[in-house]
Amino acid sequence: MDYLYDLNTFLPATIMAAAGLVAILMAAYKARIGNIFNFTIVALVMALAVSIRDLFGPDGTAFFDMIAYGGTAAFGAFLVTLGTLFCVVISRDYLEAIDHHYREVYAMILFGSTGMVGLAVSNDLIMLFLGVETMSICLYVLAGLIKGEKIGAESALKYVLLGAFSTGFLLYGIALIYGATGATSYAVVAGAAEATPLFLAGTALLLVGFFFKISAVPFHMWTPDVYQGTPTTLTAYFATASKAASFIALVLVLSRMIPEIEGVELTQLLQVIAILTMIVGNLIALVQDNVKRMLAYSSIAHAGYILVGLAAGTPEGYTGVLYYLFAYTIMNIGAFGVIAYYERNHALDFTDVHNYAGLGYKFPVMGVLLSVFLFSLIGIPPFVGFLGKYYVFAAAVNAGLVTLAVIGVLASAASVFYYLRVMVYLYFREPHKEYQLVRPGALFKYSLILLGILTLWYGIEPIFPTDSLIELISTYY
């Protein structure tokens, strides 16, 4: 009965995969879209409950060591499921408002999240590739949802082309690693590998594939165009759940497969990529008038901050990465959610920052929530974004990477300009046109309020005490 135990360790993804099959059948038989939405919410709540249970369960491997459970893997499944649930909840009203509320959307999200969980719990390079491909194919479809407009078609085309390009790097890297070691399991690769040119080339190509997925410079080119052309609530899904899955998988690769290889030192490479990502992301965000593109470049900069924790290469650094991913998930979904609310009002183009003039007084709750999320993205206490940045920068300092931490702090300080610029328009500019805003639905509004509360609460009281979280991920080495 080992297969039943294996299925239990992979239960969050199993629930989402089964729900995706049911959802696509419901769509094929023209079920009411409200019923598909409700079914998706129920399935995601069940998957989230199971993933929370797994956080406090044992750790180990299953499916012939293809996947891991417990520790970091359980945290990854929890983050993906949490992000997916919030993105689905805020998507219904928005997609209806822009006339792109298709039945198939929810099946694609469920299948995509199945791949993300598979990626986040991978313990084998084959499972890593399967997770990446399952996730990516669904995201390509969602990116082209607004297929009748040029920007939507451009978004999907660029995502498919560059995504396929990055997958080629990833797969070729896996092939070279297998050629050098004769294995794909992380533990076996770590034990068999030597610093040969073949293995080093495979590791480099594997990391290039990861850098594409997390939008690290210089592999970030697809991000602003895809984020701009994708429906805003789905952009939040791309920016949070998929990025969390990719980073968790990268943590597992770095902590289980690469550090044990004599002669391979990745800290300097990760430092260079982190510095480039933080600086380029923030500099280009400074000149953006389109709010979605600004948040896209902001997400690139945040990937740089997370890479600081990875560069530290210590349990404390990986702890900071996990906490930062949690913080980034809730505050970024919140920010995109408020923008989606404004965007559904067709009176003006609310992706243009100049049209935010006076919006803070039109519907005060949304103005306050957007301010909370932006303050958190800056890293101002007592919001959760501050603790996330503190953990990764403190880990870098304790690992002796003081210069990297200083550059990170300075880059974060530069972000104050473009985040506060939005708030200046919200509260200190007069609107240049009279219009009325549509009131948000109760589920949409209260979901954003809950995200705002979580952003404040977990900035004051961390989701886990730091020592407990270090112990949680240390068991997974």
C-alpha positions in Angstrom: 0.0 0.0 0.0 3.0 2.3 -0.4 1.4 4.0 -3.3 -1.4 5.3 -1.0 1.2 6.8 1.3 2.9 8.3 -1.7 -0.4 9.9 -2.9 -1.0 11.2 0.6 2.4 13.1 0.5 1.4 14.6 -2.8 -2.2 15.3 -1.8 -2.4 19.0 -2.5 -1.3 18.6 -6.1 -3.5 15.5 -6.5 -6.6 17.4 -5.3 -5.9 20.3 -7.7 -5.2 17.9 -10.7 -8.4 16.0 -10.0 -10.3 19.2 -9.6 -8.8 20.5 -12.9 -10.1 17.4 -14.7 -13.6 18.0 -13.3 -13.5 21.7 -14.1 -12.5 21.1 -17.8 -15.4 18.5 -18.1 -17.8 21.1 -16.5 -16.6 23.6 -19.1 -17.0 21.2 -22.0 -20.6 20.5 -20.9 -21.3 24.2 -20.6 -21.9 24.2 -16.9 -22.6 27.6 -15.3 -19.4 29.5 -14.9 -20.4 30.4 -11.3 -20.6 26.7 -10.4 -17.1 26.1 -11.9 -15.8 29.1 -9.9 -17.3 27.8 -6.6 -16.0 24.3 -7.3 -12.5 25.6 -7.8 -12.6 27.6 -4.6 -13.7 24.5 -2.6 -10.9 22.4 -4.2 -8.3 25.0 -3.4 -9.5 25.4 0.2 -9.2 21.6 0.6 -5.7 21.6 -0.9 -4.7 24.5 1.3 -5.9 22.7 4.4 -3.9 19.6 3.5 -0.8 21.7 2.7 -1.1 23.4 6.2 -1.3 19.9 7.7 1.8 18.9 5.9 3.8 21.8 7.3 3.7 20.2 10.7 4.2 16.6 9.5 7.3 14.5 8.9 9.7 15.0 6.1 11.1 12.5 3.6 10.8 11.4 -0.1 8.2 9.5 -2.0 7.5 8.1 -5.5 10.9 6.5 -5.7 12.6 9.6 -4.4 11.0 11.7 -7.2 9.3 14.1 -4.8 10.0 15.4 -1.3 7.5 16.2 1.5 7.8 18.1 4.7 10.2 21.0 5.4 10.9 23.3 2.5 8.8 21.3 0.1 5.7 21.5 2.3 6.2 25.3 2.7 6.4 25.6 -1.1 3.2 23.7 -1.6 1.5 25.9 1.0 2.7 29.1 -0.7 1.6 28.0 -4.2 -1.8 26.9 -2.9 -2.3 30.1 -0.9 -1.4 32.4 -3.8 -3.6 30.4 -6.2 -6.6 30.6 -3.9 -6.4 34.4 -3.4 -5.8 35.0 -7.2 -8.9 32.9 -8.1 -11.0 34.7 -5.5 -10.2 38.1 -6.9 -10.4 37.0 -10.6 -14.1 36.4 -11.0 -15.4 40.0 -10.7 -12.4 41.4 -12.7 -12.7 38.9 -15.6 -16.5 39.5 -15.8 -15.9 43.3 -16.0 -13.4 43.0 -18.9 -15.6 40.4 -20.7 -13.0 37.6 -20.5 -14.6 35.3 -17.9 -14.2 32.0 -19.7 -15.0 28.6 -18.2 -11.7 27.2 -19.1 -9.7 29.7 -17.0 -10.2 27.8 -13.8 -9.1 24.5 -15.2 -6.0 26.1 -16.5 -5.2 27.6 -13.1 -5.8 24.3 -11.4 -3.5 22.4 -13.8 -0.9 25.2 -13.7 -0.9 25.1 -9.9 -0.5 21.3 -10.0 2.7 21.8 -12.0 3.8 24.5 -9.6 3.4 22.2 -6.6 5.2 19.5 -8.5 8.1 21.9 -9.1 8.2 23.1 -5.5 8.4 19.5 -4.1 10.7 18.1 -6.8 13.6 15.9 -5.6 14.6 14.7 -9.0 15.6 16.5 -12.2 12.9 14.7 -14.2 10.2 15.8 -11.7 11.6 19.3 -11.9 11.2 19.3 -15.7 7.7 17.9 -15.5 6.7 20.5 -13.0 8.1 23.4 -15.1 6.4 22.2 -18.3 3.0 21.6 -16.7 3.2 25.0 -15.1 4.5 26.8 -18.2 2.0 25.4 -20.8 -1.0 26.6 -18.6 0.6 30.0 -18.1 1.1 30.4 -21.9 -2.7 29.9 -22.4 -3.6 32.3 -19.6 -1.2 34.9 -20.9 -3.1 34.9 -24.2 -6.5 35.2 -22.7 -7.2 38.7 -24.2 -6.6 37.2 -27.6 -8.7 39.8 -29.5 -6.3 42.6 -28.7 -2.8 43.2 -30.0 -1.2 43.5 -26.5 -2.7 40.1 -25.4 -1.5 38.3 -28.5 2.0 39.9 -28.1 2.1 38.9 -24.5 1.3 35.2 -25.2 3.7 35.0 -28.2 6.6 36.5 -26.3 5.9 34.3 -23.3 5.8 31.1 -25.5 8.9 31.9 -27.5 11.1 32.9 -24.5 9.6 30.3 -22.3 10.4 27.6 -24.8 13.9 29.1 -25.1 14.4 28.9 -21.3 13.0 25.4 -21.2 15.6 24.3 -23.8 18.4 25.6 -21.5 16.9 23.8 -18.6 16.5 20.5 -20.4 19.9 20.6 -22.0 21.4 21.3 -18.5 19.6 18.3 -17.1 20.9 16.1 -20.0 24.5 17.2 -19.4 24.2 16.6 -15.6 22.8 13.1 -16.3 25.6 12.5 -18.7 28.2 13.6 -16.1 26.7 11.6 -13.2 24.4 9.0 -14.6 21.6 10.1 -12.3 18.8 12.6 -11.9 18.0 12.3 -8.2 19.4 15.3 -6.3 21.0 13.2 -3.6 22.6 10.7 -6.1 23.9 13.6 -8.3 25.4 15.3 -5.3 27.2 12.2 -4.3 28.4 11.2 -7.8 29.3 14.6 -9.3 32.7 16.0 -9.8 33.8 19.4 -11.0 34.2 18.3 -14.6 33.5 20.6 -17.6 30.5 18.5 -18.5 28.9 18.8 -15.1 29.7 22.5 -14.7 28.2 23.2 -18.2 25.0 21.3 -17.1 24.8 23.2 -13.9 25.2 26.6 -15.7 22.5 25.8 -18.2 20.2 24.5 -15.4 20.6 27.8 -13.6 20.0 29.8 -16.7 16.7 28.0 -17.0 15.9 29.0 -13.4 16.9 32.6 -13.9 14.4 32.9 -16.8 11.6 31.6 -14.6 12.4 33.9 -11.7 12.9 37.0 -14.0 16.5 37.5 -13.0 18.6 40.0 -15.1 19.7 39.5 -17.8 17.0 36.9 -18.4 14.1 39.2 -17.5 13.1 40.5 -21.0 9.8 38.8 -21.2 8.4 40.0 -17.8 7.1 43.6 -18.4 5.4 42.7 -21.7 3.8 39.6 -20.4 2.6 41.3 -17.2 1.2 44.2 -19.1 -0.7 42.1 -21.7 -2.1 39.5 -19.2 -5.4 40.2 -17.3 -4.3 41.8 -14.1 -5.5 39.2 -11.6 -3.8 36.5 -13.6 -0.7 38.7 -13.7 -0.8 38.5 -9.9 -0.9 34.7 -10.3 2.2 34.7 -12.6 4.1 37.0 -10.3 3.5 35.1 -7.0 2.5 31.5 -7.3 4.8 30.6 -10.2 7.7 32.7 -8.8 7.3 31.0 -5.4 7.4 27.6 -6.9 10.5 28.4 -9.0 12.4 29.8 -6.1 11.5 26.9 -3.8 12.7 24.5 -6.4 16.0 26.5 -6.7 16.4 26.4 -3.0 16.1 22.6 -3.1 18.6 22.3 -6.0 21.1 24.6 -4.3 20.8 23.0 -0.8 20.6 19.3 -1.8 22.4 18.8 -5.1 25.1 21.5 -5.6 26.7 22.4 -2.2 28.2 18.9 -1.7 30.2 19.1 -4.9 33.8 19.9 -4.3 35.2 22.7 -6.5 31.8 24.2 -7.3 31.2 27.6 -5.7 28.1 29.5 -6.8 28.1 32.3 -4.3 29.9 34.8 -6.5 27.7 34.0 -9.5 24.5 34.5 -7.4 25.9 37.7 -6.0 26.5 39.2 -9.4 23.0 38.1 -10.7 21.4 39.5 -7.5 23.2 42.9 -7.9 22.3 43.2 -11.6 18.7 42.2 -10.9 18.2 44.7 -8.0 19.8 47.6 -9.8 18.2 47.1 -13.3 14.8 46.3 -11.9 14.7 49.4 -9.8 16.3 51.8 -12.3 13.8 50.9 -15.1 10.8 50.9 -12.7 11.7 54.5 -11.9 10.6 55.8 -15.3 7.5 53.7 -15.8 4.1 55.4 -16.2 2.2 52.2 -16.7 1.5 50.8 -13.2 1.5 47.2 -14.4 4.9 47.6 -16.0 6.1 49.3 -12.9 5.1 46.4 -10.8 6.7 44.0 -13.4 10.1 45.7 -13.0 9.4 45.9 -9.3 9.0 42.1 -9.3 12.4 41.8 -11.0 13.9 43.9 -8.3 12.3 41.7 -5.6 13.8 38.6 -7.3 17.1 40.2 -6.7 16.4 40.7 -3.0 15.5 37.0 -2.8 18.7 36.0 -4.6 20.6 37.8 -1.8 19.3 35.2 0.6 20.3 32.4 -1.8 23.8 33.9 -2.2 24.2 33.6 1.6 23.8 29.9 1.2 23.1 29.3 4.9 20.0 28.0 6.7 19.4 31.6 7.8 19.5 32.7 4.2 17.1 30.1 3.1 14.8 31.0 6.0 14.9 34.6 4.7 14.0 33.4 1.2 11.0 31.4 2.5 9.7 34.3 4.6 10.3 36.8 1.8 8.3 34.6 -0.6 5.4 34.5 1.8 5.5 38.2 2.3 5.8 38.9 -1.5 2.9 36.6 -2.2 0.4 38.4 0.0 1.4 42.0 -0.6 1.9 41.6 -4.4 -1.5 39.9 -4.9 -3.0 42.7 -2.9 -1.4 45.4 -5.0 -2.4 43.8 -8.3 -5.9 43.2 -6.8 -6.4 46.9 -6.1 -5.1 47.8 -9.6 -7.5 45.2 -11.1 -10.4 46.9 -9.2 -9.5 50.3 -10.7 -8.9 48.8 -14.1 -12.4 47.3 -14.3 -13.8 50.8 -14.3 -13.7 51.8 -17.9 -14.0 55.6 -17.3 -10.2 56.0 -17.7 -7.1 53.9 -18.5 -6.2 53.0 -14.9 -3.0 51.4 -15.9 -1.6 54.9 -16.4 -0.4 56.4 -13.2 -1.5 59.9 -14.2 -5.1 58.7 -14.0 -4.7 57.8 -10.4 -5.1 61.5 -9.5 -7.5 61.8 -6.6 -8.4 58.1 -6.6 -7.6 57.8 -2.9 -10.7 59.7 -2.1 -13.1 58.1 -4.6 -13.2 54.8 -2.7 -11.1 55.3 0.5 -10.9 51.6 1.4 -9.1 50.7 -1.9 -6.8 53.8 -1.6 -5.8 52.7 1.9 -5.3 49.1 0.9 -3.1 50.1 -2.1 -1.0 52.3 0.2 -0.6 49.4 2.7 0.6 47.1 0.0 3.0 49.7 -1.5 4.4 50.6 1.8 5.1 46.8 2.4 6.7 46.5 -1.0 9.0 49.3 -0.1 9.9 47.5 3.1 8.7 50.0 5.6 7.9 48.7 9.1 5.6 47.4 10.5 4.6 45.7 7.3 5.5 42.2 6.3 7.8 43.4 3.4 10.1 44.9 6.0 10.7 41.6 7.8 11.2 39.8 4.5 14.0 42.2 3.5 15.4 42.2 7.0 15.8 38.4 7.0 17.6 38.1 3.6 19.9 41.1 4.2 20.7 40.0 7.8 21.5 36.5 6.5 23.9 38.1 3.9 25.6 40.2 6.6 26.0 37.1 8.9 27.5 35.2 5.9 30.1 37.9 5.4 28.4 39.4 2.3 28.2 42.9 3.7 28.7 44.7 0.4 25.9 42.7 -1.2 23.6 43.6 1.7 24.5 47.3 1.4 23.8 47.3 -2.3 20.4 45.6 -1.6 19.5 48.2 1.0 20.4 51.1 -1.4 18.5 49.5 -4.2 15.5 49.1 -1.9 15.8 52.8 -0.9 15.6 53.8 -4.6 12.3 51.9 -4.9 10.7 54.5 -2.6 10.4 56.9 -5.4 8.2 54.9 -7.8 6.1 53.3 -5.1 5.4 56.7 -3.3 4.8 58.3 -6.7 1.6 56.2 -7.0 0.4 57.4 -3.6 1.2 61.0 -4.5 -1.2 60.8 -7.3 -3.7 59.0 -5.1 -3.9 61.7 -2.5 -2.1 64.9 -3.7 -3.2 65.3 -7.3 -6.6 66.7 -8.4 -8.6 64.4 -10.8 -8.8 65.9 -14.3 -12.1 64.2 -15.1 -15.3 63.4 -13.2 -16.3 59.8 -13.0 -17.9 57.2 -10.8 -16.3 54.0 -9.6 -18.1 50.7 -9.6 -18.4 49.3 -6.1 -16.5 46.0 -5.7 -18.2 42.8 -4.9 -18.2 41.6 -1.3 -15.9 38.6 -1.9 -13.4 40.7 -3.8 -13.3 43.5 -1.3 -13.1 41.3 1.8 -10.3 39.2 0.2 -8.2 42.4 -0.3 -9.0 43.5 3.2 -7.8 40.1 4.5 -4.6 40.5 2.5 -4.1 43.9 4.0 -4.6 42.6 7.5 -2.1 39.7 6.8 0.4 42.2 5.4 0.2 44.2 8.7 -0.2 41.2 11.1 2.7 39.2 9.8 4.9 42.3 9.8 4.4 42.5 13.5 4.1 38.8 14.3 6.1 36.5 11.9 4.3 33.5 10.5 7.0 31.3 12.2 9.5 32.3 14.8 12.9 32.6 13.0 14.5 29.7 14.9 11.5 27.4 14.2 11.6 28.2 10.5 15.4 27.6 10.3 14.8 24.2 12.0 12.0 23.5 9.5 14.2 23.9 6.4 17.4 22.5 8.0 15.7 19.1 8.3 15.5 19.1 4.5 19.3 19.1 3.8 
